[in-house]
Amino acid sequence: MQKVVRKQKDNPKQYFINHEVLCLVWKALHESGNTELAQVVATSMQAQGCQELDDAQLEEVLAFWNEYLQDKIKTISEVH
């Protein structure tokens, strides 16, 4: 059997995606129960300066910011 050899691709290291699209992606992941991947998206958005999740209910806002806030509280607690 012959082995298939793939050529190395030069994919970009980062993609630039519209804020509204990422909000929809995060919501879809969260609603589907894929919390681990939803957190990856949320962390990336927050690191890039996200201030608000578009058209979100309170539960979604809390879920979106949960890990970020827990990390901040832990950091403050460790400093004091």
C-alpha positions in Angstrom: 0.0 0.0 0.0 1.4 3.4 -1.0 1.6 6.1 1.7 0.1 9.5 1.0 2.6 12.3 1.7 1.1 15.7 2.4 2.8 18.9 1.6 3.6 21.2 4.5 1.2 24.1 4.5 2.1 27.6 5.8 -1.1 28.3 7.7 -1.3 31.6 9.6 -0.5 31.6 13.3 -3.6 33.7 14.0 -6.9 34.5 12.3 -8.7 37.8 12.7 -12.4 37.2 13.2 -15.1 39.7 13.6 -16.3 40.4 17.2 -19.9 39.6 16.4 -19.0 36.3 14.8 -16.9 35.3 17.8 -19.8 36.2 20.1 -22.1 33.9 18.1 -19.4 31.1 18.2 -19.0 31.4 21.9 -22.8 31.3 22.5 -23.2 28.3 20.2 -20.4 26.4 22.1 -21.8 27.4 25.5 -25.4 26.4 24.5 -24.2 23.1 23.1 -22.4 22.3 26.4 -18.9 22.4 25.0 -17.7 24.5 27.9 -14.0 23.7 27.5 -13.9 25.1 23.9 -16.2 27.9 24.9 -13.7 28.9 27.6 -10.9 28.8 25.1 -12.8 31.3 22.9 -13.8 33.5 25.8 -10.2 33.6 27.1 -8.9 34.6 23.6 -11.6 37.3 23.3 -10.8 38.7 26.7 -7.1 38.7 26.1 -7.7 40.7 23.0 -9.7 43.3 24.8 -13.3 42.1 24.7 -15.4 44.4 26.9 -18.9 43.0 26.3 -20.6 39.9 25.0 -23.2 41.0 22.4 -26.9 40.4 23.0 -26.2 38.2 26.1 -28.5 37.2 28.9 -27.2 37.5 32.5 -26.4 33.8 32.7 -24.3 34.0 29.5 -22.5 37.0 30.8 -21.6 35.3 34.0 -20.5 32.1 32.2 -18.4 34.2 29.8 -16.5 36.1 32.5 -16.5 33.3 35.2 -13.0 32.0 34.8 -11.5 35.5 34.2 -13.1 36.8 37.4 -12.0 33.7 39.4 -8.4 34.2 38.2 -8.5 37.9 39.2 -10.0 37.2 42.7 -7.3 34.5 43.2 -4.5 36.9 42.1 -5.9 39.6 44.5 -6.1 37.1 47.3 -2.5 36.0 46.8 -1.2 39.6 46.8 -3.0 40.5 50.1 
